[in-house]
Amino acid sequence: MSAFDVLDFVDALRAGSTNQQRRRFYDYTINGTPLRSMIDPGDNVGLFGWLPRESEAEFARWLLMREPSKLRSGRVPIYICPECGDLGCQSLSARVFETDDAFVWTELAYEADYDTGPVTKFIDVRPFSFEKRAYERAVGRFAK
């Protein structure tokens, strides 16, 4: 049996400035380490804790593979524009797939919903494999 990664969420803050919205949101931790410290999501923020409930529920359904993502690539956004949450702005996405016992995030990359070309992959970030029930509990609380 392989060891699974553990996904959780922590309170985070985008400080904002004169031309940027101050934004509180839930950021991801993987095995207790903030995902932001493993990658550079740019000026993007996590999907949860600041959007209307319906939008957060839709993103959660995408992460849980209950509905297909609206990104043309089929990938799922992880970090999005902190000003508007629009997928037309560049987002950080992952290829998400489900196995019998896990959800896996792989090939983290930047893309926008209007892109038709290839995405830029973070090739130095390993895939994250989350135990299915724990992942469903962590993400599922936003799907309601």
C-alpha positions in Angstrom: 0.0 0.0 0.0 1.4 3.4 -1.0 1.4 6.5 1.2 -1.1 9.1 0.2 -0.7 12.8 0.3 -3.0 14.7 2.6 -4.9 17.7 1.3 -6.2 20.4 3.6 -7.1 24.1 3.5 -5.8 27.1 5.6 -6.8 30.7 5.8 -4.7 32.9 3.5 -4.6 36.5 2.5 -3.7 38.4 -0.7 -2.7 41.8 0.7 -3.9 43.8 -2.2 -2.9 47.3 -3.1 -4.3 50.5 -4.6 -5.2 48.7 -7.8 -5.7 45.2 -6.4 -8.5 43.8 -4.2 -7.5 42.5 -0.7 -8.7 38.9 -0.7 -9.1 36.4 2.1 -9.3 32.8 0.7 -8.6 29.2 1.6 -5.3 28.0 0.3 -4.2 24.4 -0.1 -1.8 22.5 2.1 -0.4 19.2 1.0 1.1 17.2 3.9 1.0 20.3 6.0 3.0 22.4 3.5 1.4 25.3 1.7 1.1 24.5 -2.0 2.2 28.1 -2.8 5.6 27.3 -1.3 6.0 24.3 -3.7 4.9 26.2 -6.8 4.5 29.8 -7.9 0.8 30.4 -8.7 1.6 34.1 -9.5 -1.0 36.5 -8.4 -3.7 33.8 -8.4 -5.6 32.6 -5.3 -7.4 29.4 -4.4 -10.9 28.5 -5.4 -12.6 28.6 -2.0 -13.5 31.0 0.7 -14.2 34.1 -1.3 -16.5 33.3 -4.2 -20.3 32.9 -4.3 -21.3 29.6 -2.9 -22.6 28.4 -6.3 -19.2 29.1 -7.9 -17.3 27.3 -5.2 -19.7 24.3 -5.4 -19.1 24.1 -9.2 -15.3 24.2 -8.7 -15.6 21.5 -6.0 -17.6 19.3 -8.4 -14.8 19.7 -11.0 -12.2 18.7 -8.5 -14.3 15.7 -7.4 -14.7 14.7 -11.1 -18.5 14.9 -10.8 -18.7 17.4 -13.7 -16.2 18.2 -16.5 -14.2 21.4 -16.1 -15.0 24.3 -18.5 -11.4 24.6 -19.5 -11.0 23.4 -23.1 -8.1 21.1 -22.1 -10.3 19.3 -19.6 -7.9 20.2 -16.8 -9.2 21.6 -13.5 -8.3 25.1 -12.2 -6.5 25.1 -8.8 -5.7 28.8 -8.6 -7.6 31.6 -10.3 -7.7 35.4 -10.8 -8.2 37.1 -7.4 -10.0 40.0 -9.0 -12.8 38.3 -10.9 -12.4 34.5 -10.7 -12.8 34.4 -14.5 -11.2 31.4 -16.3 -10.4 33.8 -19.1 -7.7 35.2 -16.9 -4.8 32.9 -16.6 -5.3 30.2 -14.0 -3.1 27.5 -12.6 -4.6 24.1 -13.4 -4.0 20.4 -13.0 -4.9 17.3 -14.7 -7.1 15.6 -12.2 -8.1 11.9 -12.4 -9.7 9.4 -10.2 -8.6 5.8 -9.5 -10.2 3.1 -7.4 -8.7 4.5 -4.2 -7.3 8.0 -5.0 -7.7 11.4 -6.7 -4.5 12.4 -8.4 -3.3 15.9 -9.4 -0.6 16.0 -12.1 0.9 18.3 -14.7 0.3 21.6 -12.9 0.4 24.3 -15.5 -0.9 27.8 -16.5 -3.7 28.2 -18.9 -6.8 30.3 -19.8 -10.1 29.1 -21.1 -9.6 30.7 -24.4 -6.2 29.0 -25.0 -6.0 26.6 -27.9 -2.3 26.0 -27.7 -0.3 23.9 -25.3 -0.1 24.8 -21.6 3.2 25.4 -19.8 3.8 22.5 -17.5 5.6 22.6 -14.2 7.7 19.5 -14.9 9.6 19.7 -11.6 6.4 19.2 -9.4 5.6 15.6 -8.7 2.0 14.3 -8.9 0.0 14.4 -5.7 -2.1 11.4 -4.9 -4.9 11.8 -2.3 -6.7 9.0 -0.6 -10.2 9.0 -2.0 -12.4 9.3 1.1 -10.2 11.9 2.7 -10.1 14.0 -0.5 -13.9 13.7 -0.9 -14.3 15.0 2.7 -11.8 17.9 2.2 -13.1 19.1 -1.1 -16.7 17.9 -0.7 -17.5 20.4 2.0 -17.4 23.1 -0.7 -19.7 21.1 -3.1 -22.8 21.6 -0.9 
